[in-house]
Amino acid sequence: MTELPWLEDVPLFASGSAALAELVRWGARELGWCRVWLPSYYCPDVPAALAAAVGRDVELHAYPDALLWEPVHLPAAAAEPGDVVVIANQLGVRGRPDTAAAVAAGATIIEDHSHDPASAWALASTADYAFASLRKTLPIPDGGAVWSPMRRDLPPEPDADAGADPDERGVRGSAERIALALADRGRQTNAGDDRLRFRSLARVAATPIATGTPRRRISPVSRALLPQMPVHAWRERRRENLATLSDVAASASGVGVLDAPAGGVAFALTLVFGTAEERLTAQQRLTARAVVPTVLWALEPERDWGVSEADADLSRRILSIHGDQRYDAADMERLADILREALVS
């Protein structure tokens, strides 16, 4: 059993991108899907993985979604039967959009809940399908899942033996034994409440099966650890931690904060600066104090599929700081002091 009800008895994959790719490839074959709409402000790995998986069998299109917009502007006018519209709760700060027009046009709705898989939206979704990258919010080396809130048929998990050579099967057998040992240690030490002390071991154990060609299957390590994850307790810790940082950011002039809607918890503290230069200054100040912020995502129109200049401009002004279950209240107070200094004009 897991704390995520939608995670019971669903196909698992190596990543969120692999989960979506398998779903779309299966939908094209079984349901006649022929065109997929993706938000323009999106992790560039997703359209890249999707394009590699479906080739010319499915057309990929972007619809404008500059992240700051609310509500999302779905491509309802252009949608038609055979279309798929992917809606992403990017950074855990988006609200549930109105999909009635797209559904009326015959489109299938797929939601991406990678950044807040336990949100009220995810738990009460009415989409045809949904998927999530599990490693984004859980301390596991890999993992993605697909489910159907409307209880529609789902693609099967990749065959555990399909295409596996003897060396890969040997690695898998070793990883399974390591996974069981780590899971047993987690139960004995109650590691889930102690920042999962065996997290680094799990990552090391998964390294051999995370290299080489892109994998479609979830690793045995992640599969064994998933049922032990105290998802809701960790999510609450993230909410409390980010609230401490948000209070500091809210008092800074010229800096915006992307907040989660009611029933949601942001993936990280995400700041929006007025200019790229102001973002760079804050980034350098934080890095000088051993705080490493993240840019989600560094987008460029000439390099990344579907990205507009408006998307690229935002990506140059945005900065995210993590505050997940790895950190306690004392950590957040220290980080708040550092952030306060970094945001001084």
SVG drawing of the C-alpha trace seen along z (x, -y; Angstrom):
<svg xmlns="http://www.w3.org/2000/svg" viewBox="-19 -48 50 62">
<polyline fill="none" stroke="black" stroke-width="0.4" points="0.0,0.0 1.1,-3.6 -0.2,-6.9 -1.2,-7.9 -4.4,-6.1 -3.9,-6.5 -0.6,-4.6 -2.3,-1.3 -2.0,1.3 -0.9,-1.1 1.9,-0.6 5.2,-2.0 8.0,-3.2 11.6,-4.5 10.5,-8.2 7.7,-10.6 8.8,-11.1 8.9,-7.4 5.4,-7.0 3.9,-9.7 5.8,-8.3 4.4,-4.8 0.9,-6.2 0.9,-8.2 2.5,-5.4 -0.2,-3.0 -2.9,-5.5 -1.9,-6.1 -2.0,-2.3 -5.1,-1.4 -7.2,-4.6 -6.2,-6.4 -4.5,-9.4 -2.8,-11.4 -1.9,-14.8 -0.6,-15.9 -0.7,-19.4 2.0,-20.3 2.4,-23.5 5.0,-25.8 6.6,-26.4 7.6,-22.8 10.6,-20.7 12.3,-20.2 13.1,-16.6 9.4,-15.7 8.8,-16.7 12.2,-15.3 11.3,-11.9 7.9,-12.0 9.3,-12.8 11.8,-10.0 9.1,-7.5 6.4,-8.3 8.4,-9.5 6.1,-10.6 3.1,-8.6 1.9,-11.4 2.2,-15.2 3.4,-17.3 2.2,-20.9 2.7,-23.5 0.0,-25.7 1.0,-29.0 1.4,-28.6 3.7,-31.2 3.3,-29.8 2.3,-33.1 -1.1,-32.9 -4.1,-31.8 -6.2,-30.2 -4.3,-28.1 -5.2,-28.9 -6.0,-25.5 -6.1,-24.9 -9.8,-24.2 -10.6,-26.0 -8.0,-23.9 -8.7,-20.6 -10.6,-17.8 -11.2,-14.0 -7.9,-12.2 -6.1,-15.0 -4.5,-14.8 -4.1,-17.9 -1.4,-17.6 -2.0,-19.9 0.9,-20.3 0.8,-21.5 4.2,-23.1 6.1,-23.7 2.9,-22.8 1.6,-26.4 -1.1,-25.9 -4.8,-25.7 -7.1,-23.1 -8.1,-24.6 -11.5,-24.4 -11.2,-21.6 -14.9,-21.6 -14.3,-23.1 -11.4,-20.8 -13.4,-17.8 -16.4,-18.9 -14.2,-19.1 -13.3,-15.5 -9.9,-15.8 -8.4,-13.5 -7.0,-15.1 -3.8,-14.0 -2.5,-15.7 1.0,-15.9 1.2,-15.9 4.9,-15.4 5.5,-18.5 2.6,-17.9 1.3,-14.3 -0.7,-14.5 -2.5,-17.8 -6.2,-18.1 -6.3,-18.4 -4.4,-15.2 -6.4,-13.2 -9.7,-14.4 -8.8,-14.6 -11.4,-14.0 -8.9,-13.8 -8.9,-10.8 -5.3,-10.0 -2.6,-11.4 1.0,-10.7 3.8,-11.7 7.6,-11.6 7.9,-10.0 11.5,-11.0 10.7,-14.7 9.2,-14.7 10.2,-11.3 13.8,-10.3 14.1,-7.5 16.5,-7.2 13.9,-6.8 10.2,-6.1 7.1,-7.3 3.5,-6.2 0.4,-6.4 -3.2,-6.2 -6.7,-7.0 -8.9,-9.0 -11.8,-8.0 -10.8,-4.3 -10.0,-3.9 -7.7,-1.1 -4.0,-1.7 -0.9,-0.7 1.0,2.3 4.3,2.0 7.3,2.8 8.1,6.5 10.8,7.2 12.6,9.5 12.0,7.8 15.4,7.0 17.4,7.7 20.8,9.2 22.4,11.5 24.5,8.7 21.4,6.5 19.5,9.4 22.4,9.9 22.4,6.2 18.6,6.5 19.0,9.5 21.6,7.7 19.5,4.5 16.5,6.5 18.5,8.0 19.8,4.5 16.3,3.1 15.0,5.7 17.8,5.0 17.3,1.3 13.6,1.6 14.1,3.9 16.6,1.4 14.1,-1.4 11.4,0.5 13.8,1.3 15.2,-2.2 12.0,-4.1 14.1,-5.9 11.1,-7.5 10.9,-9.8 14.6,-10.4 15.1,-11.8 15.5,-8.4 19.1,-7.7 19.5,-5.0 18.7,-7.4 22.4,-7.6 22.7,-3.9 19.6,-3.5 21.0,-5.9 24.3,-4.0 22.5,-0.7 20.5,-2.1 23.5,-3.6 24.3,-0.6 20.8,-0.3 20.4,-4.1 23.2,-4.3 23.4,-3.4 20.3,-3.5 17.2,-5.2 15.3,-2.7 11.5,-2.2 11.3,-0.1 11.3,-1.3 14.3,0.0 13.7,2.7 15.1,0.3 12.5,-2.3 9.7,0.2 10.6,1.7 10.9,-1.7 7.7,-3.3 5.3,-1.7 7.3,-3.0 7.2,-6.7 5.4,-8.9 4.2,-11.1 1.8,-13.3 4.2,-13.9 7.0,-14.9 4.6,-17.1 3.5,-18.9 7.2,-19.4 7.7,-21.0 4.7,-23.3 6.0,-24.4 9.5,-24.9 8.5,-26.9 6.2,-29.1 9.2,-30.2 11.0,-31.2 7.9,-32.8 7.6,-35.2 11.1,-36.5 10.6,-36.7 7.3,-38.6 9.0,-41.4 11.6,-41.9 10.8,-44.6 10.8,-43.8 10.5,-40.0 7.4,-37.9 6.6,-34.5 4.7,-31.8 2.4,-30.4 0.4,-27.2 -3.4,-27.4 -5.7,-26.2 -5.1,-22.4 -1.7,-22.5 1.9,-22.7 4.6,-24.3 7.4,-22.2 10.0,-24.8 10.1,-28.5 10.0,-30.0 11.0,-33.6 10.3,-35.8 12.6,-38.8 12.1,-41.9 15.2,-41.3 17.6,-38.6 20.4,-40.7 18.5,-40.9 18.1,-37.1 21.8,-36.6 22.8,-38.8 20.6,-36.9 21.8,-33.6 25.4,-34.6 24.8,-35.8 23.1,-32.5 25.8,-30.4 28.5,-32.3 26.8,-31.1 26.7,-27.5 23.0,-27.6 22.4,-26.2 19.2,-27.4 17.6,-25.8 16.4,-27.4 13.2,-25.5 13.8,-25.6 16.6,-27.3 14.6,-27.6 15.6,-29.0 13.4,-29.2 16.1,-28.3 17.1,-25.2 14.0,-23.9 10.9,-22.6 7.8,-24.8 9.3,-27.5 8.3,-31.1 10.3,-34.2 7.9,-35.0 8.7,-31.6 12.4,-32.2 12.2,-35.6 10.5,-34.2 13.0,-31.4 15.8,-34.0 14.0,-35.7 12.9,-32.7 14.8,-31.0 13.7,-28.1 15.0,-27.1 14.2,-23.7 12.7,-23.2 11.7,-19.6 11.8,-16.9 15.6,-16.9 15.5,-20.1 14.2,-20.9 13.0,-24.1 16.5,-25.1 17.8,-24.6 15.0,-26.9 15.8,-29.6 19.4,-29.6 18.3,-29.6 15.9,-32.4 18.7,-34.6 20.8,-33.9 17.8,-34.6 17.1,-37.8 20.7,-39.0 20.5,-37.8 17.4,-39.8 18.6,-43.1 18.7,-45.6"/>
</svg>
